[in-house]
Amino acid sequence: MRLGITEIIVIVIVAFVLFGGAAKLSGLGKALGKSIREFRDELKDDRAETGKKADDDSAG
């Protein structure tokens, strides 16, 4: 019997809730959300900066 990625994730979450507690799980989710939000903001800023450079290069 082989475990797929979904089963492993479920087992890890259940073990974390049992041994780590729900408070730590919510803190982990909050930190993960913050990290994803910062990553997206940086991508957006980088794309805007790259677009600005391309506009400047084509104009001059």
N, CA, C, O and CB atoms as a CASP TS submission, in Angstrom:
PFRMAT TS
TARGET T0000
AUTHOR 0000-0000-0000
METHOD Language model
MODEL 1
PARENT N/A
ATOM      1  N   MET     1       0.852  -1.184   0.000  1.00  0.00           N
ATOM      2  CA  MET     1       0.000   0.000   0.000  1.00  0.00           C
ATOM      3  C   MET     1       0.893   1.241   0.000  1.00  0.00           C
ATOM      4  O   MET     1       1.739   1.416   0.877  1.00  0.00           O
ATOM      5  CB  MET     1      -0.967   0.002   1.233  1.00  0.00           C
ATOM      6  N   ARG     2       0.690   2.083  -0.984  1.00  0.00           N
ATOM      7  CA  ARG     2       1.503   3.291  -1.108  1.00  0.00           C
ATOM      8  C   ARG     2       0.671   4.502  -0.715  1.00  0.00           C
ATOM      9  O   ARG     2      -0.521   4.577  -1.010  1.00  0.00           O
ATOM     10  CB  ARG     2       2.050   3.449  -2.550  1.00  0.00           C
ATOM     11  N   LEU     3       1.313   5.441  -0.050  1.00  0.00           N
ATOM     12  CA  LEU     3       0.640   6.669   0.343  1.00  0.00           C
ATOM     13  C   LEU     3       0.946   7.758  -0.677  1.00  0.00           C
ATOM     14  O   LEU     3       2.092   7.959  -1.077  1.00  0.00           O
ATOM     15  CB  LEU     3       1.072   7.109   1.762  1.00  0.00           C
ATOM     16  N   GLY     4      -0.102   8.446  -1.080  1.00  0.00           N
ATOM     17  CA  GLY     4       0.068   9.571  -1.994  1.00  0.00           C
ATOM     18  C   GLY     4       0.331  10.843  -1.196  1.00  0.00           C
ATOM     19  O   GLY     4       0.334  10.831   0.035  1.00  0.00           O
ATOM     20  N   ILE     5       0.549  11.922  -1.907  1.00  0.00           N
ATOM     21  CA  ILE     5       0.851  13.205  -1.258  1.00  0.00           C
ATOM     22  C   ILE     5      -0.332  13.697  -0.434  1.00  0.00           C
ATOM     23  O   ILE     5      -0.139  14.286   0.630  1.00  0.00           O
ATOM     24  CB  ILE     5       1.232  14.262  -2.306  1.00  0.00           C
ATOM     25  N   THR     6      -1.546  13.465  -0.906  1.00  0.00           N
ATOM     26  CA  THR     6      -2.737  13.907  -0.179  1.00  0.00           C
ATOM     27  C   THR     6      -2.852  13.200   1.168  1.00  0.00           C
ATOM     28  O   THR     6      -3.142  13.832   2.184  1.00  0.00           O
ATOM     29  CB  THR     6      -3.997  13.656  -1.015  1.00  0.00           C
ATOM     30  N   GLU     7      -2.626  11.890   1.174  1.00  0.00           N
ATOM     31  CA  GLU     7      -2.715  11.135   2.424  1.00  0.00           C
ATOM     32  C   GLU     7      -1.641  11.574   3.405  1.00  0.00           C
ATOM     33  O   GLU     7      -1.898  11.682   4.605  1.00  0.00           O
ATOM     34  CB  GLU     7      -2.595   9.634   2.154  1.00  0.00           C
ATOM     35  N   ILE     8      -0.445  11.828   2.905  1.00  0.00           N
ATOM     36  CA  ILE     8       0.644  12.271   3.778  1.00  0.00           C
ATOM     37  C   ILE     8       0.313  13.626   4.390  1.00  0.00           C
ATOM     38  O   ILE     8       0.557  13.845   5.576  1.00  0.00           O
ATOM     39  CB  ILE     8       1.973  12.347   2.997  1.00  0.00           C
ATOM     40  N   ILE     9      -0.236  14.529   3.599  1.00  0.00           N
ATOM     41  CA  ILE     9      -0.606  15.854   4.108  1.00  0.00           C
ATOM     42  C   ILE     9      -1.668  15.727   5.198  1.00  0.00           C
ATOM     43  O   ILE     9      -1.574  16.384   6.235  1.00  0.00           O
ATOM     44  CB  ILE     9      -1.122  16.754   2.960  1.00  0.00           C
ATOM     45  N   VAL    10      -2.667  14.891   4.972  1.00  0.00           N
ATOM     46  CA  VAL    10      -3.724  14.695   5.968  1.00  0.00           C
ATOM     47  C   VAL    10      -3.139  14.124   7.257  1.00  0.00           C
ATOM     48  O   VAL    10      -3.492  14.578   8.345  1.00  0.00           O
ATOM     49  CB  VAL    10      -4.824  13.759   5.420  1.00  0.00           C
ATOM     50  N   ILE    11      -2.261  13.148   7.152  1.00  0.00           N
ATOM     51  CA  ILE    11      -1.644  12.550   8.338  1.00  0.00           C
ATOM     52  C   ILE    11      -0.819  13.583   9.091  1.00  0.00           C
ATOM     53  O   ILE    11      -0.874  13.638  10.319  1.00  0.00           O
ATOM     54  CB  ILE    11      -0.763  11.353   7.946  1.00  0.00           C
ATOM     55  N   VAL    12      -0.070  14.387   8.389  1.00  0.00           N
ATOM     56  CA  VAL    12       0.748  15.419   9.041  1.00  0.00           C
ATOM     57  C   VAL    12      -0.135  16.440   9.756  1.00  0.00           C
ATOM     58  O   VAL    12       0.170  16.848  10.877  1.00  0.00           O
ATOM     59  CB  VAL    12       1.648  16.130   8.006  1.00  0.00           C
ATOM     60  N   ILE    13      -1.215  16.848   9.121  1.00  0.00           N
ATOM     61  CA  ILE    13      -2.122  17.821   9.748  1.00  0.00           C
ATOM     62  C   ILE    13      -2.758  17.235  11.000  1.00  0.00           C
ATOM     63  O   ILE    13      -2.826  17.905  12.031  1.00  0.00           O
ATOM     64  CB  ILE    13      -3.217  18.262   8.756  1.00  0.00           C
ATOM     65  N   VAL    14      -3.225  15.997  10.926  1.00  0.00           N
ATOM     66  CA  VAL    14      -3.839  15.354  12.092  1.00  0.00           C
ATOM     67  C   VAL    14      -2.821  15.220  13.215  1.00  0.00           C
ATOM     68  O   VAL    14      -3.136  15.507  14.370  1.00  0.00           O
ATOM     69  CB  VAL    14      -4.409  13.966  11.718  1.00  0.00           C
ATOM     70  N   ALA    15      -1.605  14.789  12.895  1.00  0.00           N
ATOM     71  CA  ALA    15      -0.566  14.652  13.920  1.00  0.00           C
ATOM     72  C   ALA    15      -0.225  16.006  14.531  1.00  0.00           C
ATOM     73  O   ALA    15      -0.018  16.114  15.740  1.00  0.00           O
ATOM     74  CB  ALA    15       0.697  14.009  13.326  1.00  0.00           C
ATOM     75  N   PHE    16      -0.168  17.026  13.700  1.00  0.00           N
ATOM     76  CA  PHE    16       0.155  18.362  14.197  1.00  0.00           C
ATOM     77  C   PHE    16      -0.928  18.869  15.139  1.00  0.00           C
ATOM     78  O   PHE    16      -0.625  19.467  16.171  1.00  0.00           O
ATOM     79  CB  PHE    16       0.338  19.338  13.031  1.00  0.00           C
ATOM     80  N   VAL    17      -2.187  18.634  14.789  1.00  0.00           N
ATOM     81  CA  VAL    17      -3.291  19.065  15.652  1.00  0.00           C
ATOM     82  C   VAL    17      -3.259  18.302  16.974  1.00  0.00           C
ATOM     83  O   VAL    17      -3.470  18.889  18.035  1.00  0.00           O
ATOM     84  CB  VAL    17      -4.651  18.855  14.945  1.00  0.00           C
ATOM     85  N   LEU    18      -2.997  17.004  16.913  1.00  0.00           N
ATOM     86  CA  LEU    18      -2.972  16.198  18.133  1.00  0.00           C
ATOM     87  C   LEU    18      -1.815  16.568  19.045  1.00  0.00           C
ATOM     88  O   LEU    18      -1.999  16.709  20.254  1.00  0.00           O
ATOM     89  CB  LEU    18      -2.891  14.731  17.784  1.00  0.00           C
ATOM     90  N   PHE    19      -0.631  16.727  18.483  1.00  0.00           N
ATOM     91  CA  PHE    19       0.558  16.955  19.299  1.00  0.00           C
ATOM     92  C   PHE    19       0.944  18.420  19.430  1.00  0.00           C
ATOM     93  O   PHE    19       1.516  18.816  20.445  1.00  0.00           O
ATOM     94  CB  PHE    19       1.703  16.201  18.727  1.00  0.00           C
ATOM     95  N   GLY    20       0.646  19.220  18.435  1.00  0.00           N
ATOM     96  CA  GLY    20       1.051  20.621  18.456  1.00  0.00           C
ATOM     97  C   GLY    20      -0.027  21.554  18.963  1.00  0.00           C
ATOM     98  O   GLY    20       0.273  22.609  19.521  1.00  0.00           O
ATOM     99  N   GLY    21      -1.257  21.183  18.777  1.00  0.00           N
ATOM    100  CA  GLY    21      -2.352  22.033  19.205  1.00  0.00           C
ATOM    101  C   GLY    21      -2.884  22.907  18.089  1.00  0.00           C
ATOM    102  O   GLY    21      -2.166  23.254  17.151  1.00  0.00           O
ATOM    103  N   ALA    22      -4.136  23.252  18.202  1.00  0.00           N
ATOM    104  CA  ALA    22      -4.806  24.046  17.170  1.00  0.00           C
ATOM    105  C   ALA    22      -4.262  25.467  17.111  1.00  0.00           C
ATOM    106  O   ALA    22      -4.244  26.077  16.042  1.00  0.00           O
ATOM    107  CB  ALA    22      -6.308  24.078  17.421  1.00  0.00           C
ATOM    108  N   ALA    23      -3.818  26.004  18.246  1.00  0.00           N
ATOM    109  CA  ALA    23      -3.295  27.376  18.263  1.00  0.00           C
ATOM    110  C   ALA    23      -2.051  27.483  17.391  1.00  0.00           C
ATOM    111  O   ALA    23      -1.890  28.458  16.657  1.00  0.00           O
ATOM    112  CB  ALA    23      -2.973  27.819  19.705  1.00  0.00           C
ATOM    113  N   LYS    24      -1.175  26.496  17.466  1.00  0.00           N
ATOM    114  CA  LYS    24       0.029  26.523  16.635  1.00  0.00           C
ATOM    115  C   LYS    24      -0.332  26.359  15.167  1.00  0.00           C
ATOM    116  O   LYS    24       0.307  26.946  14.294  1.00  0.00           O
ATOM    117  CB  LYS    24       1.011  25.422  17.066  1.00  0.00           C
ATOM    118  N   LEU    25      -1.349  25.568  14.903  1.00  0.00           N
ATOM    119  CA  LEU    25      -1.775  25.360  13.514  1.00  0.00           C
ATOM    120  C   LEU    25      -2.317  26.656  12.922  1.00  0.00           C
ATOM    121  O   LEU    25      -2.041  26.970  11.764  1.00  0.00           O
ATOM    122  CB  LEU    25      -2.844  24.251  13.432  1.00  0.00           C
ATOM    123  N   SER    26      -3.079  27.403  13.699  1.00  0.00           N
ATOM    124  CA  SER    26      -3.603  28.665  13.180  1.00  0.00           C
ATOM    125  C   SER    26      -2.471  29.677  12.995  1.00  0.00           C
ATOM    126  O   SER    26      -2.494  30.467  12.051  1.00  0.00           O
ATOM    127  CB  SER    26      -4.684  29.233  14.127  1.00  0.00           C
ATOM    128  N   GLY    27      -1.493  29.658  13.882  1.00  0.00           N
ATOM    129  CA  GLY    27      -0.327  30.538  13.725  1.00  0.00           C
ATOM    130  C   GLY    27       0.469  30.186  12.483  1.00  0.00           C
ATOM    131  O   GLY    27       0.976  31.068  11.788  1.00  0.00           O
ATOM    132  N   LEU    28       0.577  28.903  12.209  1.00  0.00           N
ATOM    133  CA  LEU    28       1.277  28.441  11.014  1.00  0.00           C
ATOM    134  C   LEU    28       0.534  28.892   9.758  1.00  0.00           C
ATOM    135  O   LEU    28       1.152  29.333   8.789  1.00  0.00           O
ATOM    136  CB  LEU    28       1.424  26.905  11.030  1.00  0.00           C
ATOM    137  N   GLY    29      -0.782  28.780   9.779  1.00  0.00           N
ATOM    138  CA  GLY    29      -1.583  29.224   8.641  1.00  0.00           C
ATOM    139  C   GLY    29      -1.460  30.724   8.415  1.00  0.00           C
ATOM    140  O   GLY    29      -1.381  31.190   7.279  1.00  0.00           O
ATOM    141  N   LYS    30      -1.446  31.469   9.510  1.00  0.00           N
ATOM    142  CA  LYS    30      -1.309  32.923   9.418  1.00  0.00           C
ATOM    143  C   LYS    30       0.054  33.299   8.824  1.00  0.00           C
ATOM    144  O   LYS    30       0.143  34.179   7.967  1.00  0.00           O
ATOM    145  CB  LYS    30      -1.484  33.571  10.811  1.00  0.00           C
ATOM    146  N   ALA    31       1.100  32.633   9.281  1.00  0.00           N
ATOM    147  CA  ALA    31       2.439  32.909   8.762  1.00  0.00           C
ATOM    148  C   ALA    31       2.549  32.525   7.292  1.00  0.00           C
ATOM    149  O   ALA    31       3.177  33.236   6.507  1.00  0.00           O
ATOM    150  CB  ALA    31       3.493  32.160   9.579  1.00  0.00           C
ATOM    151  N   LEU    32       1.941  31.404   6.919  1.00  0.00           N
ATOM    152  CA  LEU    32       1.969  30.971   5.525  1.00  0.00           C
ATOM    153  C   LEU    32       1.225  31.972   4.636  1.00  0.00           C
ATOM    154  O   LEU    32       1.695  32.308   3.550  1.00  0.00           O
ATOM    155  CB  LEU    32       1.350  29.566   5.386  1.00  0.00           C
ATOM    156  N   GLY    33       0.080  32.439   5.093  1.00  0.00           N
ATOM    157  CA  GLY    33      -0.678  33.433   4.340  1.00  0.00           C
ATOM    158  C   GLY    33       0.090  34.724   4.168  1.00  0.00           C
ATOM    159  O   GLY    33       0.078  35.320   3.091  1.00  0.00           O
ATOM    160  N   LYS    34       0.760  35.162   5.228  1.00  0.00           N
ATOM    161  CA  LYS    34       1.552  36.389   5.171  1.00  0.00           C
ATOM    162  C   LYS    34       2.707  36.229   4.180  1.00  0.00           C
ATOM    163  O   LYS    34       3.005  37.145   3.413  1.00  0.00           O
ATOM    164  CB  LYS    34       2.092  36.752   6.574  1.00  0.00           C
ATOM    165  N   SER    35       3.350  35.069   4.200  1.00  0.00           N
ATOM    166  CA  SER    35       4.462  34.815   3.282  1.00  0.00           C
ATOM    167  C   SER    35       3.991  34.830   1.833  1.00  0.00           C
ATOM    168  O   SER    35       4.648  35.409   0.969  1.00  0.00           O
ATOM    169  CB  SER    35       5.125  33.471   3.603  1.00  0.00           C
ATOM    170  N   ILE    36       2.861  34.199   1.571  1.00  0.00           N
ATOM    171  CA  ILE    36       2.320  34.171   0.208  1.00  0.00           C
ATOM    172  C   ILE    36       1.943  35.577  -0.246  1.00  0.00           C
ATOM    173  O   ILE    36       2.196  35.950  -1.391  1.00  0.00           O
ATOM    174  CB  ILE    36       1.094  33.239   0.128  1.00  0.00           C
ATOM    175  N   ARG    37       1.340  36.357   0.647  1.00  0.00           N
ATOM    176  CA  ARG    37       0.945  37.726   0.317  1.00  0.00           C
ATOM    177  C   ARG    37       2.182  38.572  -0.018  1.00  0.00           C
ATOM    178  O   ARG    37       2.171  39.317  -0.998  1.00  0.00           O
ATOM    179  CB  ARG    37       0.158  38.361   1.492  1.00  0.00           C
ATOM    180  N   GLU    38       3.242  38.462   0.787  1.00  0.00           N
ATOM    181  CA  GLU    38       4.461  39.223   0.528  1.00  0.00           C
ATOM    182  C   GLU    38       5.097  38.799  -0.795  1.00  0.00           C
ATOM    183  O   GLU    38       5.593  39.638  -1.547  1.00  0.00           O
ATOM    184  CB  GLU    38       5.460  39.042   1.680  1.00  0.00           C
ATOM    185  N   PHE    39       5.081  37.505  -1.073  1.00  0.00           N
ATOM    186  CA  PHE    39       5.646  37.003  -2.324  1.00  0.00           C
ATOM    187  C   PHE    39       4.890  37.580  -3.514  1.00  0.00           C
ATOM    188  O   PHE    39       5.504  38.015  -4.488  1.00  0.00           O
ATOM    189  CB  PHE    39       5.607  35.463  -2.359  1.00  0.00           C
ATOM    190  N   ARG    40       3.570  37.585  -3.442  1.00  0.00           N
ATOM    191  CA  ARG    40       2.764  38.135  -4.541  1.00  0.00           C
ATOM    192  C   ARG    40       3.019  39.630  -4.713  1.00  0.00           C
ATOM    193  O   ARG    40       3.107  40.120  -5.839  1.00  0.00           O
ATOM    194  CB  ARG    40       1.266  37.883  -4.288  1.00  0.00           C
ATOM    195  N   ASP    41       3.137  40.355  -3.601  1.00  0.00           N
ATOM    196  CA  ASP    41       3.409  41.792  -3.684  1.00  0.00           C
ATOM    197  C   ASP    41       4.752  42.055  -4.357  1.00  0.00           C
ATOM    198  O   ASP    41       4.876  42.954  -5.188  1.00  0.00           O
ATOM    199  CB  ASP    41       3.388  42.425  -2.283  1.00  0.00           C
ATOM    200  N   GLU    42       5.749  41.263  -3.992  1.00  0.00           N
ATOM    201  CA  GLU    42       7.070  41.427  -4.604  1.00  0.00           C
ATOM    202  C   GLU    42       7.029  41.107  -6.096  1.00  0.00           C
ATOM    203  O   GLU    42       7.669  41.789  -6.896  1.00  0.00           O
ATOM    204  CB  GLU    42       8.098  40.530  -3.904  1.00  0.00           C
ATOM    205  N   LEU    43       6.284  40.080  -6.468  1.00  0.00           N
ATOM    206  CA  LEU    43       6.149  39.763  -7.891  1.00  0.00           C
ATOM    207  C   LEU    43       5.478  40.912  -8.644  1.00  0.00           C
ATOM    208  O   LEU    43       5.899  41.281  -9.740  1.00  0.00           O
ATOM    209  CB  LEU    43       5.342  38.464  -8.078  1.00  0.00           C
ATOM    210  N   LYS    44       4.430  41.468  -8.038  1.00  0.00           N
ATOM    211  CA  LYS    44       3.713  42.571  -8.672  1.00  0.00           C
ATOM    212  C   LYS    44       4.638  43.781  -8.832  1.00  0.00           C
ATOM    213  O   LYS    44       4.654  44.418  -9.885  1.00  0.00           O
ATOM    214  CB  LYS    44       2.462  42.953  -7.845  1.00  0.00           C
ATOM    215  N   ASP    45       5.409  44.096  -7.782  1.00  0.00           N
ATOM    216  CA  ASP    45       6.338  45.221  -7.857  1.00  0.00           C
ATOM    217  C   ASP    45       7.408  44.983  -8.918  1.00  0.00           C
ATOM    218  O   ASP    45       7.763  45.891  -9.669  1.00  0.00           O
ATOM    219  CB  ASP    45       6.994  45.460  -6.495  1.00  0.00           C
ATOM    220  N   ASP    46       7.916  43.756  -8.972  1.00  0.00           N
ATOM    221  CA  ASP    46       8.952  43.426  -9.949  1.00  0.00           C
ATOM    222  C   ASP    46       8.409  43.531 -11.366  1.00  0.00           C
ATOM    223  O   ASP    46       9.086  44.042 -12.259  1.00  0.00           O
ATOM    224  CB  ASP    46       9.502  42.017  -9.696  1.00  0.00           C
ATOM    225  N   ARG    47       7.196  43.052 -11.571  1.00  0.00           N
ATOM    226  CA  ARG    47       6.594  43.135 -12.913  1.00  0.00           C
ATOM    227  C   ARG    47       6.356  44.587 -13.308  1.00  0.00           C
ATOM    228  O   ARG    47       6.567  44.963 -14.461  1.00  0.00           O
ATOM    229  CB  ARG    47       5.265  42.351 -12.963  1.00  0.00           C
ATOM    230  N   ALA    48       5.915  45.402 -12.351  1.00  0.00           N
ATOM    231  CA  ALA    48       5.679  46.811 -12.647  1.00  0.00           C
ATOM    232  C   ALA    48       6.991  47.510 -12.985  1.00  0.00           C
ATOM    233  O   ALA    48       7.048  48.325 -13.905  1.00  0.00           O
ATOM    234  CB  ALA    48       4.992  47.507 -11.459  1.00  0.00           C
ATOM    235  N   GLU    49       8.042  47.189 -12.240  1.00  0.00           N
ATOM    236  CA  GLU    49       9.351  47.788 -12.486  1.00  0.00           C
ATOM    237  C   GLU    49       9.902  47.340 -13.835  1.00  0.00           C
ATOM    238  O   GLU    49      10.469  48.149 -14.570  1.00  0.00           O
ATOM    239  CB  GLU    49      10.332  47.419 -11.362  1.00  0.00           C
ATOM    240  N   THR    50       9.743  46.078 -14.163  1.00  0.00           N
ATOM    241  CA  THR    50      10.207  45.558 -15.443  1.00  0.00           C
ATOM    242  C   THR    50       9.433  46.204 -16.586  1.00  0.00           C
ATOM    243  O   THR    50      10.014  46.542 -17.618  1.00  0.00           O
ATOM    244  CB  THR    50      10.061  44.026 -15.493  1.00  0.00           C
ATOM    245  N   GLY    51       8.137  46.375 -16.408  1.00  0.00           N
ATOM    246  CA  GLY    51       7.324  47.028 -17.431  1.00  0.00           C
ATOM    247  C   GLY    51       7.729  48.471 -17.619  1.00  0.00           C
ATOM    248  O   GLY    51       7.734  48.974 -18.742  1.00  0.00           O
ATOM    249  N   LYS    52       8.065  49.141 -16.542  1.00  0.00           N
ATOM    250  CA  LYS    52       8.504  50.528 -16.610  1.00  0.00           C
ATOM    251  C   LYS    52       9.812  50.633 -17.386  1.00  0.00           C
ATOM    252  O   LYS    52       9.982  51.525 -18.217  1.00  0.00           O
ATOM    253  CB  LYS    52       8.669  51.112 -15.199  1.00  0.00           C
ATOM    254  N   LYS    53      10.738  49.706 -17.105  1.00  0.00           N
ATOM    255  CA  LYS    53      12.014  49.701 -17.815  1.00  0.00           C
ATOM    256  C   LYS    53      11.806  49.474 -19.302  1.00  0.00           C
ATOM    257  O   LYS    53      12.438  50.131 -20.128  1.00  0.00           O
ATOM    258  CB  LYS    53      12.942  48.630 -17.246  1.00  0.00           C
ATOM    259  N   ALA    54      10.920  48.542 -19.645  1.00  0.00           N
ATOM    260  CA  ALA    54      10.659  48.255 -21.059  1.00  0.00           C
ATOM    261  C   ALA    54      10.060  49.476 -21.746  1.00  0.00           C
ATOM    262  O   ALA    54      10.401  49.773 -22.891  1.00  0.00           O
ATOM    263  CB  ALA    54       9.716  47.043 -21.204  1.00  0.00           C
ATOM    264  N   ASP    55       9.172  50.180 -21.058  1.00  0.00           N
ATOM    265  CA  ASP    55       8.580  51.390 -21.644  1.00  0.00           C
ATOM    266  C   ASP    55       9.643  52.464 -21.846  1.00  0.00           C
ATOM    267  O   ASP    55       9.662  53.136 -22.877  1.00  0.00           O
ATOM    268  CB  ASP    55       7.444  51.929 -20.747  1.00  0.00           C
ATOM    269  N   ASP    56      10.528  52.626 -20.865  1.00  0.00           N
ATOM    270  CA  ASP    56      11.602  53.629 -20.959  1.00  0.00           C
ATOM    271  C   ASP    56      12.553  53.304 -22.098  1.00  0.00           C
ATOM    272  O   ASP    56      12.983  54.196 -22.830  1.00  0.00           O
ATOM    273  CB  ASP    56      12.382  53.714 -19.638  1.00  0.00           C
ATOM    274  N   ASP    57      12.884  52.014 -22.249  1.00  0.00           N
ATOM    275  CA  ASP    57      13.813  51.607 -23.301  1.00  0.00           C
ATOM    276  C   ASP    57      13.213  51.815 -24.684  1.00  0.00           C
ATOM    277  O   ASP    57      13.917  52.243 -25.599  1.00  0.00           O
ATOM    278  CB  ASP    57      14.210  50.147 -23.122  1.00  0.00           C
ATOM    279  N   SER    58      11.939  51.524 -24.853  1.00  0.00           N
ATOM    280  CA  SER    58      11.321  51.663 -26.162  1.00  0.00           C
ATOM    281  C   SER    58      11.063  53.119 -26.524  1.00  0.00           C
ATOM    282  O   SER    58      10.999  53.453 -27.707  1.00  0.00           O
ATOM    283  CB  SER    58      10.028  50.889 -26.205  1.00  0.00           C
ATOM    284  N   ALA    59      10.914  53.995 -25.528  1.00  0.00           N
ATOM    285  CA  ALA    59      10.644  55.404 -25.787  1.00  0.00           C
ATOM    286  C   ALA    59      11.917  56.140 -26.177  1.00  0.00           C
ATOM    287  O   ALA    59      11.870  57.122 -26.918  1.00  0.00           O
ATOM    288  CB  ALA    59      10.012  56.060 -24.563  1.00  0.00           C
ATOM    289  N   GLY    60      13.047  55.669 -25.682  1.00  0.00           N
ATOM    290  CA  GLY    60      14.268  56.446 -25.893  1.00  0.00           C
ATOM    291  C   GLY    60      15.139  55.862 -26.882  1.00  0.00           C
ATOM    292  O   GLY    60      16.206  56.407 -27.164  1.00  0.00           O
TER
END
